[in-house]
Amino acid sequence: MQRSNTRWHIAVFLAPAVLVYTAVMIVPLFNTLRLSLYTEIDQHRVFVGLENFRTLFLDPIWSKQFWNALANNFWFFVIHMLVQNPIGILLAAILSQPRLRFAAFYRSAIFIPTLLSFVIVGFAWKLILSPIWGIAPDLLNTVGLKSLYAPWLGKEEYALTTLALVSVWQFVGIPMMLIYAALLTIPDEILEAGEMDGITGFSAFWKIKLPLILPAIGIISILTFVGNFNAFDLIYVAQGALAGPDYSTDILGTFMYRTFFGFQLQLGDPHMGSAIASAMFTIILIGVCIYLFGIQTRMRRYQL
Amino acid sequence: MRTARTHFPSAVAMHGALLLYMLIALFPIFVILINSFKKRKSIFREPLALPNSDSFSLIGYKTVMEQGDFFLYFQNSMIVTVVSLFFILLFGAMAAYALSEYRFRGNLLMGLYLALGIMIPIRIGTVAILEMMVATGLVNTLWALILVYIAQGLPLAVFILSEFMRQVSDDLKNAGRMDGLSEYQIFFRLVLPLVRPAMATVAVFNMIPIWNDLWFPLILAPGEEVKTLTLGSQVFIGQYVTNWNAVLSALSMAVIPVLILYVIFSRQLIRGITSGAVK
């Protein structure tokens, strides 16, 4: 076969994707990391080394906001791990039962909230939970639990958890679908072999299926982690950029937006914004590395 | 043997659990939709009742139509989504073909480089992206959004498409080469049509986050002329926060296109997810 030495077509095939990806994603990513080492003095960009990070972590005003946002973000993530993923796994386990009627219908219906924008989700829940409209207290009243009602989004102690649960409501469809897909790949022979040994129903799920879908659970965990640590939209829509009440729902995404873009009287500071972005980058990178090297490689993969 | 697996009471319990969760998933959407067709008084008096001849009103929709430029927003969202998807698919498929078809030095490295973006969110680079868009004059244009979404969508697109392209038979491509087709013709005429199902999967995966994104429209294109539907409804609802009719109608108008698209594409989407494309 005749082949010229320089195979230009390879470059032509690769060039558009590599150029756009490099120019719009990779270069700005590193530029943002670089900008975090600068500050603006008299309208000039001045290199200050790690000064911005010292401010962020140690300055009383900044560090209070930063650690608050970071702690809130962790809580946001914990709720997703404890509520969203178990519910998703449970729904997937039920849906994957053979010969369950209407499975496709349930699956499609439960996935609908995942498709909606944060704007719809945030406002819809804000209205429903609102004491003015009264849907939430009325519903609680019908089951005799009216005393439990509080204007959750307006209370410092409940607002973040409430918003995390709204986010769980929206995204349950993703772990459900991915786990469902993983459960479908388990061959019937394995389950039938289990049945022969008397392992059926719930114990079949615990002893046979769950170990087999652990890699998928690992994937949904890291997806949840990355998604939660760059979340922004839901909090912004429901509580505004100030992430009220009194910053109790502030997470890294909203903190970075406020810092970098400015809000009301606060002027935007791209360099401090970059410093926060770099902190987010580091956190996400640590999470991804723990997953890739600590969890994924150690997880036993079964040849199915 | 298999009859032992689903007993009657457990089937009831399973349907009960699914129905309960379905109710939780759909109830908020249902409440918003029914109340958007009611008079203000009935919205508050009986929020859970369906609209009837007495309470029916389109006043909310009227306000939305008159006050908000929803058709413009809708058009902007359509342009951004469709153009971004087109380039994600074209560029993504080309790069995936190069990586899966040819052996060349740096192939693996290039694949890893492009895969970085699957895990690292593009939002981290927002500060520098905004500076770049300001410097190039692209800020407040739809192109700013389109470029960002292309870059955001490419990594996963390349990853999924190259998995599929490895399955295209070599005999077919070699037969094409024998017939004197150029490498470009082989790609566009022989390979692309064969990976259409995978392209549809990639398209559906990317469509939802692009259509729903609030962050980049807010930062890169907040101008009235270039607002997307998501940003437009956020701003509109923020302004009309006390006009419940208008807010509920605006929310419903934002929900309806998504529901229609879902009805059309749900099979594709679910097949895409469950086929293991995201493993």
HADDOCK unambig.tbl for C-alpha pairs under 7 A between the chains (distance, minus, plus):
assign (segid A and resid 10 and name CA) (segid B and resid 98 and name CA) 5.61 0.50 0.50
assign (segid A and resid 13 and name CA) (segid B and resid 94 and name CA) 4.84 0.50 0.50
assign (segid A and resid 13 and name CA) (segid B and resid 95 and name CA) 5.41 0.50 0.50
assign (segid A and resid 13 and name CA) (segid B and resid 98 and name CA) 5.86 0.50 0.50
assign (segid A and resid 14 and name CA) (segid B and resid 94 and name CA) 6.42 0.50 0.50
assign (segid A and resid 14 and name CA) (segid B and resid 95 and name CA) 4.52 0.50 0.50
assign (segid A and resid 14 and name CA) (segid B and resid 98 and name CA) 6.30 0.50 0.50
assign (segid A and resid 16 and name CA) (segid B and resid 91 and name CA) 5.91 0.50 0.50
assign (segid A and resid 17 and name CA) (segid B and resid 91 and name CA) 5.05 0.50 0.50
assign (segid A and resid 17 and name CA) (segid B and resid 92 and name CA) 6.25 0.50 0.50
assign (segid A and resid 17 and name CA) (segid B and resid 95 and name CA) 6.26 0.50 0.50
assign (segid A and resid 17 and name CA) (segid B and resid 154 and name CA) 6.98 0.50 0.50
assign (segid A and resid 20 and name CA) (segid B and resid 151 and name CA) 5.93 0.50 0.50
assign (segid A and resid 21 and name CA) (segid B and resid 151 and name CA) 4.64 0.50 0.50
assign (segid A and resid 24 and name CA) (segid B and resid 129 and name CA) 6.84 0.50 0.50
assign (segid A and resid 24 and name CA) (segid B and resid 147 and name CA) 6.99 0.50 0.50
assign (segid A and resid 24 and name CA) (segid B and resid 148 and name CA) 6.22 0.50 0.50
assign (segid A and resid 24 and name CA) (segid B and resid 151 and name CA) 6.08 0.50 0.50
assign (segid A and resid 25 and name CA) (segid B and resid 122 and name CA) 6.06 0.50 0.50
assign (segid A and resid 25 and name CA) (segid B and resid 151 and name CA) 6.03 0.50 0.50
assign (segid A and resid 28 and name CA) (segid B and resid 125 and name CA) 5.13 0.50 0.50
assign (segid A and resid 28 and name CA) (segid B and resid 128 and name CA) 4.83 0.50 0.50
assign (segid A and resid 28 and name CA) (segid B and resid 129 and name CA) 5.51 0.50 0.50
assign (segid A and resid 29 and name CA) (segid B and resid 124 and name CA) 6.47 0.50 0.50
assign (segid A and resid 29 and name CA) (segid B and resid 125 and name CA) 4.19 0.50 0.50
assign (segid A and resid 31 and name CA) (segid B and resid 128 and name CA) 5.88 0.50 0.50
assign (segid A and resid 32 and name CA) (segid B and resid 125 and name CA) 5.51 0.50 0.50
assign (segid A and resid 32 and name CA) (segid B and resid 127 and name CA) 6.06 0.50 0.50
assign (segid A and resid 32 and name CA) (segid B and resid 128 and name CA) 5.27 0.50 0.50
assign (segid A and resid 94 and name CA) (segid B and resid 14 and name CA) 6.29 0.50 0.50
assign (segid A and resid 106 and name CA) (segid B and resid 18 and name CA) 6.78 0.50 0.50
assign (segid A and resid 106 and name CA) (segid B and resid 22 and name CA) 6.81 0.50 0.50
assign (segid A and resid 109 and name CA) (segid B and resid 22 and name CA) 6.43 0.50 0.50
assign (segid A and resid 110 and name CA) (segid B and resid 22 and name CA) 5.46 0.50 0.50
assign (segid A and resid 110 and name CA) (segid B and resid 25 and name CA) 5.80 0.50 0.50
assign (segid A and resid 113 and name CA) (segid B and resid 25 and name CA) 6.52 0.50 0.50
assign (segid A and resid 115 and name CA) (segid B and resid 208 and name CA) 6.36 0.50 0.50
assign (segid A and resid 116 and name CA) (segid B and resid 255 and name CA) 6.81 0.50 0.50
assign (segid A and resid 116 and name CA) (segid B and resid 258 and name CA) 6.97 0.50 0.50
assign (segid A and resid 117 and name CA) (segid B and resid 212 and name CA) 4.63 0.50 0.50
assign (segid A and resid 119 and name CA) (segid B and resid 230 and name CA) 6.65 0.50 0.50
assign (segid A and resid 119 and name CA) (segid B and resid 234 and name CA) 5.89 0.50 0.50
assign (segid A and resid 120 and name CA) (segid B and resid 251 and name CA) 5.80 0.50 0.50
assign (segid A and resid 124 and name CA) (segid B and resid 28 and name CA) 6.69 0.50 0.50
assign (segid A and resid 124 and name CA) (segid B and resid 32 and name CA) 6.80 0.50 0.50
assign (segid A and resid 133 and name CA) (segid B and resid 44 and name CA) 5.96 0.50 0.50
assign (segid A and resid 135 and name CA) (segid B and resid 47 and name CA) 6.91 0.50 0.50
assign (segid A and resid 169 and name CA) (segid B and resid 25 and name CA) 6.90 0.50 0.50
assign (segid A and resid 177 and name CA) (segid B and resid 273 and name CA) 6.78 0.50 0.50
assign (segid A and resid 177 and name CA) (segid B and resid 274 and name CA) 6.83 0.50 0.50
assign (segid A and resid 178 and name CA) (segid B and resid 273 and name CA) 6.77 0.50 0.50
assign (segid A and resid 178 and name CA) (segid B and resid 274 and name CA) 6.78 0.50 0.50
assign (segid A and resid 181 and name CA) (segid B and resid 274 and name CA) 4.39 0.50 0.50
assign (segid A and resid 181 and name CA) (segid B and resid 275 and name CA) 6.99 0.50 0.50
assign (segid A and resid 181 and name CA) (segid B and resid 276 and name CA) 6.64 0.50 0.50
assign (segid A and resid 201 and name CA) (segid B and resid 5 and name CA) 6.76 0.50 0.50
assign (segid A and resid 233 and name CA) (segid B and resid 214 and name CA) 6.37 0.50 0.50
assign (segid A and resid 233 and name CA) (segid B and resid 215 and name CA) 6.73 0.50 0.50
assign (segid A and resid 270 and name CA) (segid B and resid 127 and name CA) 6.26 0.50 0.50
assign (segid A and resid 274 and name CA) (segid B and resid 127 and name CA) 6.38 0.50 0.50
assign (segid A and resid 277 and name CA) (segid B and resid 124 and name CA) 5.34 0.50 0.50
assign (segid A and resid 281 and name CA) (segid B and resid 124 and name CA) 6.46 0.50 0.50
